[in-house]
Amino acid sequence: MRFFVGLLLGVAGHAVAASGPGLPTVSFEPSNDGGAWLLANLDKIVVNEAFSEARDEDGMTLIPPTLYEFASTFAQDLAEVLKHDAGVEVSSSPTPGQVYLTIDADIPFLDAAGRQTSEGYLLEATEDGITITGASPLGVWWGTRTLIQQLVLNDGAISHGSIKDSPGWGERGMMLDVARHWYPPEFLVEMCSYMSFFKQNVFHIHLSDNLYNNVAIYSYERQMSLYSAFRLLSDNPELDGLATRKNESYTRQVWDDMQSKCAARGVTLLPEIEAPGHALPITQWRPEIGLTTDYSLLNISHPDTIPTMKTIWKTFLPWFKSKTVHIGADEYRDPSLDDLALAGEYTHFCNELSEFITEESGKHVRLWGTFPPSKDGDVSRNVSVQHWAVFEATAVEDWLNNGYRLLNSWDAVYVVGKWNLWYGPEISLDFLFHGAPGGKPFSPHIFDSRNETANAPRNHEAIFGHIAPLWNDYGPNATTVLEAYYAWRDAIPVLADQQWGGEATEEDYARMFPVLHAKAPAQNLDRKVETKTATIMDLDFAKGRVCGGRFQDMSGNDYHINTNCANSAEGLIVEPGCEAATPLESKGRNYTLSFGIKPLSDSKGPIFTGKDSALWYGNGTVDRVMMFSGESVYALNYTFPVGEWTQATLRAEGKRTYLDVEGGDSMEFLTIIGWNGNRFVWEKMAFEAPIAKIGGGGFEGIISGMKLTDTDLVEAAETRRSRLAL
């Protein structure tokens, strides 16, 4: 049974809270002494000298950290999350009272199929200290995640006892479509940190794709201009022109940095280059190798098609530090062509490319699997299949019974950014807890909610994990970068528990998620800002104190602003060539950003700019107030009148963002999404507060002041006052 036994202990005058199960849940065997180990007594983390340079050779990555490197990251997390500093040292033996990290490959750590896994660990808490013994350094790392979670949940204490833990499945993670929406490297790295805290180990990155190619109405010219992207930017002259969005592409240096930072937390970036379907990024570059009936499909029979794909893969294989790469192979269909002929071409393409990649790099190849054997496909059994839809194939009869290894990506946990007729904008917690037959929790061996015979046994040796995808079918204007995080945020801890093989209940989750989510280390995806009160920043440029170009923040947080702009009795004079910089970058949900503004001309440009968004006074020939997120723009049917003062508030409430104008209506920022020939819908947008700087572009005007408020803290204070009044 995978749960912690609740204990109430009195230790050295401390009231020790009952131990919680953690996410993923773990099994705990309490000791008989009724004691607890206290973080307050920790001075150092001791790494077994015999294994300090050991690496996990059995995992997903080719750049596994050493045990000492994992220990150093663990120490950083303790300092950040629990405000406790501990040194790291190497020794041949444990030090009493401290945390000792070591390896024992002979301990049986088994997965759901009964096989040894390098990700298992044994955590022992005694009066002599904490010992984490892993099957490998990666196993030790997951043990440190358990220890931090228990210390967070139990006020810096862990009851004496032992935890023996190992994952049920080897690949556990998420997939992000970065092709149809650009995501900065920093975001991917932060997501790796969040995933790692809950023991997910794979971040599948979908690197090339295009918007829906509606060949029924799109001309050749329209297909050649349709939004698509190939996100890797190489200096290989043979690939010149393939990555057309150079400012929104990952260079070798950037990709290396992301892989290293994610691997440092036990997460492997798994790259996917999609073909022969969803291939407009390639055919827009080389139209001659596209099918003339649908240029989003490669013409596999063209003599240059497979050589072109081999050139692409040969260029990028040295970049990829994962043992597995993904060749796509999804939805290769053309209604105007015979499926039988396509299946043969598809099989030839997949097998030729798989054999090439393996010979070139030694890497394993994965694909989505459009044509199973029942549909005349005959893809090599050397590949693994990422199965997603029952209408494509059945997991058991089509794939498992025909000798394929299978990764579960059942579309019941699909997310499509913001809106879709079939899929939700976020993972359903109700499905995760009740999506298996009989209303039981989801698990990687479940492929059908209603038909038990369509699901495999839990211990099926050919099922090796689960990955949940997020697709950007409607392109970059449908969502902001951080809306992808919010689509996953609440579900990742539950899904990670199920991917690991845990048994968290809804009650467990409701109790633990708020506590653990707030302490996930090495990321700030919620864009939290430290503040002493609900008022984060308060500046009066007209009456406030200014000295040497520095305006005093009156909130008490000392977020003072430096500027090279002039000021007058009316306020800060913003013009081209000047800006006012704050010590902050961005504020996440929920907030109000209030300011007084008086444009002096109709010159367009940014008013406020932040890490994640910007508020502009028009752009180009458009004079409306607008928000920017990346390259996408969202305009209101309103502008601040020139020569007049306007008191305005940018207001974020959950998934919505508004501009309120004193004496006027509240206006919501919206986006329209859809494609030609299909339904278009207006959808809400959620923007973080842009608070890094004022001005810095073409805007000319005066800002009288600005005030940033955390409305969650305002509501919390009002709730407390109401309770006191009662």
TORVOVEX-312862 format. One line per field, with one value per residue (C-alpha): residue number from 1; residue in one letter; x, y, z. Coordinates in steps of 0.02 Angstrom, whole numbers. Each point is the difference from the previous one (the first is absolute). Layout:
<sites>
n	NUM  ...
res	A  ...
u	X  ...
v	Y  ...
w	Z  ...
</sites>
This chain:
<sites>
n	1  2  3  4  5  6  7  8  9  10  11  12  13  14  15  16  17  18  19  20  21  22  23  24  25  26  27  28  29  30  31  32  33  34  35  36  37  38  39  40  41  42  43  44  45  46  47  48  49  50  51  52  53  54  55  56  57  58  59  60  61  62  63  64  65  66  67  68  69  70  71  72  73  74  75  76  77  78  79  80  81  82  83  84  85  86  87  88  89  90  91  92  93  94  95  96  97  98  99  100  101  102  103  104  105  106  107  108  109  110  111  112  113  114  115  116  117  118  119  120  121  122  123  124  125  126  127  128  129  130  131  132  133  134  135  136  137  138  139  140  141  142  143  144  145  146  147  148  149  150  151  152  153  154  155  156  157  158  159  160  161  162  163  164  165  166  167  168  169  170  171  172  173  174  175  176  177  178  179  180  181  182  183  184  185  186  187  188  189  190  191  192  193  194  195  196  197  198  199  200  201  202  203  204  205  206  207  208  209  210  211  212  213  214  215  216  217  218  219  220  221  222  223  224  225  226  227  228  229  230  231  232  233  234  235  236  237  238  239  240  241  242  243  244  245  246  247  248  249  250  251  252  253  254  255  256  257  258  259  260  261  262  263  264  265  266  267  268  269  270  271  272  273  274  275  276  277  278  279  280  281  282  283  284  285  286  287  288  289  290  291  292  293  294  295  296  297  298  299  300  301  302  303  304  305  306  307  308  309  310  311  312  313  314  315  316  317  318  319  320  321  322  323  324  325  326  327  328  329  330  331  332  333  334  335  336  337  338  339  340  341  342  343  344  345  346  347  348  349  350  351  352  353  354  355  356  357  358  359  360  361  362  363  364  365  366  367  368  369  370  371  372  373  374  375  376  377  378  379  380  381  382  383  384  385  386  387  388  389  390  391  392  393  394  395  396  397  398  399  400  401  402  403  404  405  406  407  408  409  410  411  412  413  414  415  416  417  418  419  420  421  422  423  424  425  426  427  428  429  430  431  432  433  434  435  436  437  438  439  440  441  442  443  444  445  446  447  448  449  450  451  452  453  454  455  456  457  458  459  460  461  462  463  464  465  466  467  468  469  470  471  472  473  474  475  476  477  478  479  480  481  482  483  484  485  486  487  488  489  490  491  492  493  494  495  496  497  498  499  500  501  502  503  504  505  506  507  508  509  510  511  512  513  514  515  516  517  518  519  520  521  522  523  524  525  526  527  528  529  530  531  532  533  534  535  536  537  538  539  540  541  542  543  544  545  546  547  548  549  550  551  552  553  554  555  556  557  558  559  560  561  562  563  564  565  566  567  568  569  570  571  572  573  574  575  576  577  578  579  580  581  582  583  584  585  586  587  588  589  590  591  592  593  594  595  596  597  598  599  600  601  602  603  604  605  606  607  608  609  610  611  612  613  614  615  616  617  618  619  620  621  622  623  624  625  626  627  628  629  630  631  632  633  634  635  636  637  638  639  640  641  642  643  644  645  646  647  648  649  650  651  652  653  654  655  656  657  658  659  660  661  662  663  664  665  666  667  668  669  670  671  672  673  674  675  676  677  678  679  680  681  682  683  684  685  686  687  688  689  690  691  692  693  694  695  696  697  698  699  700  701  702  703  704  705  706  707  708  709  710  711  712  713  714  715  716  717  718  719  720  721  722  723  724  725  726
res	M  R  F  F  V  G  L  L  L  G  V  A  G  H  A  V  A  A  S  G  P  G  L  P  T  V  S  F  E  P  S  N  D  G  G  A  W  L  L  A  N  L  D  K  I  V  V  N  E  A  F  S  E  A  R  D  E  D  G  M  T  L  I  P  P  T  L  Y  E  F  A  S  T  F  A  Q  D  L  A  E  V  L  K  H  D  A  G  V  E  V  S  S  S  P  T  P  G  Q  V  Y  L  T  I  D  A  D  I  P  F  L  D  A  A  G  R  Q  T  S  E  G  Y  L  L  E  A  T  E  D  G  I  T  I  T  G  A  S  P  L  G  V  W  W  G  T  R  T  L  I  Q  Q  L  V  L  N  D  G  A  I  S  H  G  S  I  K  D  S  P  G  W  G  E  R  G  M  M  L  D  V  A  R  H  W  Y  P  P  E  F  L  V  E  M  C  S  Y  M  S  F  F  K  Q  N  V  F  H  I  H  L  S  D  N  L  Y  N  N  V  A  I  Y  S  Y  E  R  Q  M  S  L  Y  S  A  F  R  L  L  S  D  N  P  E  L  D  G  L  A  T  R  K  N  E  S  Y  T  R  Q  V  W  D  D  M  Q  S  K  C  A  A  R  G  V  T  L  L  P  E  I  E  A  P  G  H  A  L  P  I  T  Q  W  R  P  E  I  G  L  T  T  D  Y  S  L  L  N  I  S  H  P  D  T  I  P  T  M  K  T  I  W  K  T  F  L  P  W  F  K  S  K  T  V  H  I  G  A  D  E  Y  R  D  P  S  L  D  D  L  A  L  A  G  E  Y  T  H  F  C  N  E  L  S  E  F  I  T  E  E  S  G  K  H  V  R  L  W  G  T  F  P  P  S  K  D  G  D  V  S  R  N  V  S  V  Q  H  W  A  V  F  E  A  T  A  V  E  D  W  L  N  N  G  Y  R  L  L  N  S  W  D  A  V  Y  V  V  G  K  W  N  L  W  Y  G  P  E  I  S  L  D  F  L  F  H  G  A  P  G  G  K  P  F  S  P  H  I  F  D  S  R  N  E  T  A  N  A  P  R  N  H  E  A  I  F  G  H  I  A  P  L  W  N  D  Y  G  P  N  A  T  T  V  L  E  A  Y  Y  A  W  R  D  A  I  P  V  L  A  D  Q  Q  W  G  G  E  A  T  E  E  D  Y  A  R  M  F  P  V  L  H  A  K  A  P  A  Q  N  L  D  R  K  V  E  T  K  T  A  T  I  M  D  L  D  F  A  K  G  R  V  C  G  G  R  F  Q  D  M  S  G  N  D  Y  H  I  N  T  N  C  A  N  S  A  E  G  L  I  V  E  P  G  C  E  A  A  T  P  L  E  S  K  G  R  N  Y  T  L  S  F  G  I  K  P  L  S  D  S  K  G  P  I  F  T  G  K  D  S  A  L  W  Y  G  N  G  T  V  D  R  V  M  M  F  S  G  E  S  V  Y  A  L  N  Y  T  F  P  V  G  E  W  T  Q  A  T  L  R  A  E  G  K  R  T  Y  L  D  V  E  G  G  D  S  M  E  F  L  T  I  I  G  W  N  G  N  R  F  V  W  E  K  M  A  F  E  A  P  I  A  K  I  G  G  G  G  F  E  G  I  I  S  G  M  K  L  T  D  T  D  L  V  E  A  A  E  T  R  R  S  R  L  A  L
u	0  76  -34  80  -61  -54  93  -10  166  75  186  114  -145  -58  -177  32  -143  -64  98  -90  13  86  -27  36  -55  129  -6  64  48  5  131  -46  88  -132  132  30  148  3  67  59  139  68  172  56  -44  127  34  74  176  -11  -144  23  45  -122  -130  -162  41  -171  -110  -65  141  177  53  -50  61  117  -58  99  -83  -173  51  51  -168  -88  93  -54  -181  8  64  -135  -151  34  121  126  183  99  170  44  151  71  40  26  -130  -158  8  -118  -158  30  -68  103  -15  62  -32  -36  -41  -35  -159  -151  -92  -136  -119  -180  60  117  160  145  -2  142  -123  -39  60  -7  -21  36  -32  75  73  169  -60  -72  71  -59  62  -37  14  92  30  -168  -84  84  -65  -180  31  51  -167  -91  102  -33  -186  -11  94  -117  -156  59  77  181  -15  -13  -51  126  -29  39  -65  39  -61  16  -101  -121  44  162  -61  -111  -31  -78  9  -3  -37  131  -20  -165  38  172  56  158  139  -22  -180  49  133  -122  -124  135  25  -186  -18  153  -69  -137  121  -43  153  -42  -43  -46  26  -99  116  -82  -180  -126  -176  -140  21  -177  36  -185  16  186  95  182  49  -103  79  173  -39  -95  75  127  165  156  75  182  119  158  146  5  -14  -95  -143  2  -180  -76  -17  -83  -44  178  -43  -114  116  119  183  122  64  -176  -54  156  -34  -182  48  133  -112  -142  115  67  -174  -25  -102  48  -51  -65  -1  -127  20  -169  -13  -67  -163  -14  149  -36  158  96  -103  -6  190  3  -170  58  -7  -178  -158  -87  -170  55  167  -5  42  167  2  96  21  95  184  56  -121  87  175  -62  -66  164  94  -110  23  187  17  -95  38  162  -104  -113  61  -148  15  -166  -57  -172  -30  -183  -90  -172  -158  74  -165  -68  -184  38  127  -15  35  82  126  32  28  135  87  -17  76  146  30  -5  111  127  13  3  140  99  -16  49  152  51  -18  -47  -160  -168  -140  -180  -152  -186  -57  -129  -6  -1  5  -190  7  136  146  156  114  154  -21  164  -95  -113  -175  -80  -183  -133  -168  -114  -52  182  28  -38  138  -14  -55  93  161  33  -60  110  161  17  59  -129  -3  -173  -55  -187  -90  -111  139  30  -2  -24  46  -153  -140  -43  -158  68  134  3  110  74  20  -156  32  -165  64  164  -90  -144  51  30  -142  -108  44  173  154  94  163  124  -73  -175  -51  -190  -120  -143  74  105  57  82  119  159  50  87  159  8  185  -21  -84  140  -84  -118  19  -140  6  -50  -35  -9  -119  -52  172  90  -141  -113  100  140  155  -54  -175  83  63  -171  -76  113  37  -131  3  186  15  -147  56  178  -67  -92  147  110  -126  -65  -170  -40  -184  -96  6  190  18  -113  98  175  -3  -10  144  115  -40  54  170  50  181  99  -149  -123  -129  -137  103  -15  69  58  -98  -32  -179  -129  78  155  56  -65  78  -60  103  -83  20  116  179  129  188  126  -127  -66  -181  -45  -117  -125  -64  131  77  138  -36  71  6  150  -25  86  -167  -40  -139  -114  -136  -117  108  128  28  20  74  109  173  -52  -74  -33  62  -69  87  -144  -43  -176  -145  -110  -183  -89  38  -48  122  -70  76  -38  45  -1  61  85  -10  -67  174  -14  101  10  -68  45  111  35  80  -161  -106  -11  -135  14  -75  -33  118  36  -157  -112  -31  -93  59  70  90  148  49  149  -36  -189  -105  -172  -83  -147  -124  66  145  58  -47  147  22  -121  27  -70  1  14  21  66  -90  31  -129  46  -10  -58  81  -89  36  -108  -11  -66  -172  -9  -34  107  78  62  149  -55  68  -89  53  -50  42  -75  -153  -25  -70  82  -19  45  99  65  184  101  149  129  27  137  102  183  3  -101  28  155  -80  -95  -137  -6  -98  -5  -28  -58  27  -21  -61  11  -111  -13  -188  12  78  -134  -136  90  10  -184  -44  99  -85  -170  38  62  -158  -105
v	0  167  125  80  -54  156  31  137  11  111  17  117  115  -2  -47  -105  -3  -163  -57  20  -115  118  13  -129  -101  -109  -148  28  -125  90  -44  -50  143  132  129  122  75  190  106  128  -121  -16  76  -94  -121  -141  -89  -173  20  -167  64  189  -5  -139  32  -88  -92  -82  156  103  127  -8  139  -69  101  -77  -40  149  116  -61  29  179  34  -77  120  147  -57  -14  179  64  -99  -23  144  -122  5  -161  -33  -148  -108  -166  -133  -187  -15  88  142  -18  103  51  -50  -137  -39  -166  -136  -186  -80  -168  56  -60  155  -64  80  -52  -143  -64  60  88  189  122  129  -86  56  -43  144  -39  126  -44  89  -16  103  -24  -125  -1  -154  -1  -130  140  187  30  -110  101  160  -61  -42  181  55  -111  70  181  -35  -82  144  124  -95  -30  164  -54  -174  -180  -145  -137  -142  -55  27  -122  73  -26  54  -117  66  65  150  126  174  129  51  180  58  138  -2  93  109  63  -32  85  -112  67  -62  -177  -5  61  -133  -132  59  -8  -173  -65  46  -128  -129  17  -37  36  164  -43  153  3  106  13  17  114  66  -102  -4  17  -64  11  189  42  42  -48  177  -9  -165  72  146  -96  14  -136  -15  -105  53  -56  125  -77  81  -147  84  -152  49  186  61  -145  98  158  69  30  107  -139  -148  -97  8  -139  99  33  -181  -62  116  -56  -184  23  99  -125  -150  79  -32  -174  56  -47  108  -120  85  -31  53  -36  -84  -59  83  172  42  175  71  -117  16  190  -13  -138  2  -129  -139  38  -88  119  -50  54  84  -42  -179  -53  -91  -151  -69  156  -46  149  -23  -131  70  172  -72  -93  164  83  -141  -16  185  -5  -173  65  133  -127  -70  -118  -185  8  117  19  4  49  -106  60  19  -37  1  72  -35  14  -142  -186  -46  -163  91  129  -138  -76  166  43  -166  25  177  -49  -152  88  148  -109  -107  154  85  -157  -32  183  28  -160  85  -85  65  39  44  33  -141  45  -171  -151  -177  -6  147  -75  81  -99  116  -83  -72  87  164  42  66  148  -48  136  -42  -152  55  -10  -171  -105  -9  -185  -82  113  38  -108  -162  34  17  188  93  132  172  56  173  -35  156  0  102  109  188  122  178  102  -80  -155  -94  -165  38  108  150  -88  -177  -60  -46  -93  -111  -33  -57  -92  -33  -187  -128  -2  180  -48  111  11  -96  -23  -170  73  40  -2  62  -115  -158  -98  -122  144  28  -94  -82  120  -103  -14  5  90  154  113  163  144  177  130  119  182  51  176  -37  183  76  130  126  -123  -1  83  -98  -21  -56  -165  -15  36  -133  -126  78  -83  -167  -38  -56  -120  -64  -20  -105  -113  -11  -49  -129  92  -1  181  29  158  38  -24  114  137  2  -5  89  180  -32  -92  108  155  -79  -74  58  87  78  143  -47  84  160  29  163  18  133  54  53  -12  155  -58  164  178  147  179  81  168  17  -142  17  -2  11  -21  -82  -118  0  -65  -149  40  -178  -45  -131  114  -36  168  55  71  108  112  81  177  37  147  48  -109  -156  -103  66  -151  28  -94  -31  -13  -131  -35  -168  -97  -141  -116  -91  -68  -32  -152  -27  96  186  179  120  176  153  174  34  152  -31  153  -63  -147  -77  -187  -106  -93  76  -145  -148  -158  -170  -80  139  183  135  113  162  -58  -78  41  80  -67  124  -115  -54  -175  -139  -91  -179  -56  52  -7  155  20  169  85  110  147  120  125  174  113  150  -65  -87  -175  -102  -181  -172  -158  -137  -188  -120  -182  -40  175  171  168  184  109  185  120  57  -129  -183  -148  -70  -180  -56  -142  -102  -78  -176  -125  -33  39  -103  -45  82  156  39  144  -56  78  44  -1  119  22  179  86  87  -4  173  152  70  -47  19  124  47  183  47  27  -133  77  -159  -187  -120  -189  -101  -186  -24  -175  80  135  -133  -100  154  38  -179  12  164  -77  -149  114  104  -157
w	0  -54  138  151  170  92  163  127  90  132  -39  97  34  -181  -51  -154  -125  -70  -152  -166  -150  -122  -188  -63  150  86  117  176  134  168  130  177  88  -39  -40  -142  -91  -4  -142  129  48  -178  -32  -153  -137  -9  -164  4  -68  -92  -107  -6  -186  -45  -135  -49  -161  -15  -11  -145  -15  -67  121  171  151  126  175  64  -128  54  181  -39  -85  150  115  -107  13  189  8  -118  59  185  29  72  -51  -2  -73  -110  37  -56  129  13  137  65  125  149  -15  -180  -172  -81  -186  -67  -129  12  -168  83  89  -101  -63  -116  -126  -34  -110  136  -83  85  -21  28  66  165  171  184  123  183  139  170  149  -88  -150  -174  -124  -181  -93  -185  -135  -91  25  -84  129  137  -83  8  183  31  -78  126  144  -47  -21  170  83  -85  51  178  54  -18  75  -61  111  30  -121  -176  -176  -140  -163  -187  -153  -85  -172  -71  -101  87  -63  -113  -184  -59  -178  -20  -190  -10  150  49  179  65  65  176  2  -52  135  133  -55  21  179  37  -77  91  171  -31  -74  -185  -107  -184  -87  -180  -112  -165  -107  -173  -58  -85  20  -76  -188  -67  -174  -47  -10  12  -158  -25  48  159  48  -28  118  135  175  30  90  13  167  -14  -81  -72  -91  -122  -173  -63  116  -37  -3  97  163  -63  173  54  151  59  -22  110  -48  43  149  65  -24  89  146  16  -6  133  118  -17  20  160  71  -71  -152  -178  -149  -133  -172  -138  -182  -81  -172  -121  57  80  -111  -69  82  -113  -160  13  -4  -133  -92  -125  132  55  -58  -121  71  175  29  186  -55  -70  -166  60  -176  -56  -13  106  145  107  -38  57  163  27  -22  130  124  -31  39  164  70  79  91  85  167  19  -36  -94  -139  -77  -189  12  -131  57  -107  -170  -96  -161  -40  -185  6  35  181  -50  -109  136  129  -108  -28  184  54  -119  65  184  -19  -110  119  156  -68  -52  170  95  -110  5  187  91  60  19  -112  48  -105  19  -113  -132  -83  117  -73  -7  -121  -109  91  37  97  76  174  43  21  146  -30  87  -4  12  -78  -15  -175  -54  77  152  128  38  -163  -122  92  153  -79  -150  98  19  155  46  80  55  -59  -4  -59  155  80  -153  18  -144  41  49  -102  -99  -49  67  129  154  38  152  65  89  182  0  -140  88  156  -86  -182  9  -15  154  41  62  -19  -164  -22  -145  -43  -27  -180  11  136  -43  -76  123  -134  -96  146  36  164  117  -7  -190  -39  -168  75  59  48  -31  -70  -5  -150  -18  -180  -71  -144  -16  -1  104  19  93  161  95  49  181  -44  -48  177  72  -113  89  169  109  -90  -9  183  -20  -170  63  145  -121  -120  148  59  152  80  44  35  -35  186  3  -149  68  162  -71  -167  64  120  -121  -151  94  39  -168  -19  -137  -89  16  -130  103  -10  186  70  179  92  179  -34  -138  -79  -93  -77  21  -91  -18  -137  23  189  45  55  -139  20  -140  -114  134  55  172  14  138  22  129  -114  -64  -183  -49  -182  -93  -153  -125  -43  51  122  35  122  -103  6  -96  -177  -113  -173  -125  71  182  114  183  64  149  97  -49  -161  5  119  -23  39  81  2  -39  -81  17  -84  -61  -183  -113  -178  -76  -179  -98  -11  24  119  166  160  117  -45  99  -18  -62  -75  -46  -3  -153  -58  -178  -125  -182  -72  140  141  120  171  -14  93  -74  41  -101  -180  23  31  80  -28  83  -91  101  12  132  -64  -44  115  131  166  19  160  -54  79  -81  96  -3  71  -26  -185  -50  -18  -6  -23  111  -39  131  -52  -139  -31  45  -159  -16  -102  -115  -143  -148  -44  -134  -182  -169  -37  182  155  70  184  114  150  160  27  161  3  135  58  -104  133  -54  -76  -55  -173  -98  -171  -106  124  53  154  187  133  164  103  8  133  -6  116  34  0  76  154  1  -1  135  111  -27  45  161  46  -33  112  138  -14  25
</sites>
